[in-house]
């Protein structure tokens, strides 16, 4: 993930875009790009994989920028959250079901 972070930092530094990247603006951008990702699936099950990948990359980009801006390591917070979720959804209770952890 460090290579990705480095490339995103360089890309934005070259364009002097950090001035626009407050945590609030980045969070808004994540939501906007997530909406564009969802739009790829709006009407039916058919989607263009290339377009989905482009929108997914935009979401990731803004997520990495936000993590960088607030000084957290994306890999660490993802793994920490995964462990918390693992505790909420133990395999023996959650396997094969989409029920919320409070209903298991």
N, C-alpha and C positions, 0 to 999 in steps of 0.2 A: 504494500500500500504506500510505502514511502516514495516510490518512483511516481506514482499517481499524484501524490501530494506535491512533490517537487515540480512536476510539470504544470499543475494547476497554478501553483504560486508564481512560476515563471511567466506563464501566459498572462496572468492578471497584472503582474508587475510591469511587463512590457507595455501594457495598455493603460497603466495608472488607474485601474478600476477599483483598487482597494477602498478608495474614498467613498464608493457607493455601496460597499459591502458591510453595512451594519448588521448585527445579528437579526434585527427585525426585518430588514430588507431581504436577507438571505432566507429566512424562514418563509417570507411571502413568496419568494422565487421558487422555493421547494414546492409549495402548494400549487403555484401556477403551473409549473412543469409537470407535477403529478396529474393535474387536470388534463394537460395535453397528452400525457401518457394514457390516461383513461379514455380520452377521445378516440384513440386508436381502436378501441373495442366497443365504441358507442352503439352501433346498430346491429351487429351480428357477430358471430364467432370468427368471421374472416378478418384477418389483419395482415398488414404488411410488416414482416419481421424487421426489415431495414428501418422503417419508421419507428417501430417499437423500440429498437435498440438506440436510435438517436434520442428519443424522448427519455428513455431510461438513463442514458448517459448524462443528459441534462440534469435529471434528478440527482444522480450520484455526484455530479460536479458541484452543485449547490450544497449538497450534504457535506461533502469534503471541505468546501469553503467555510461553512458554518462551524464545523468541528475545529478547523484551524483558527478561525476568528475567536472562538471562546476558549481555545487552548486545551483541547482534549484530543486524545489519540483515538481515531475511528475504530481501529482494530480492538483496542482495549474496551471501549464502551460497547461495541457489538458483542464481544465475548462475555462481558459482565452481564449484559441484558439477556443473552442466550442462557446463561447459567440460572438467572432468576426465573426465566420462562420454563426452563427444564424442571425447576422445583415445583412450579405451578401445574405443570402438565407432565406428571410422571408417565412413562411409557405404559405401565400396566393399567393405567386409568384412561389415558388419552388416545391410545393407538386406535386408529380407524374411526374416530369420532371428531366432529367439529364443535362439540359442546364447549362452552366457556368453562374455565377452571372452577368457577363457583358451582357448576352443575355436575361436576364429575363425582 
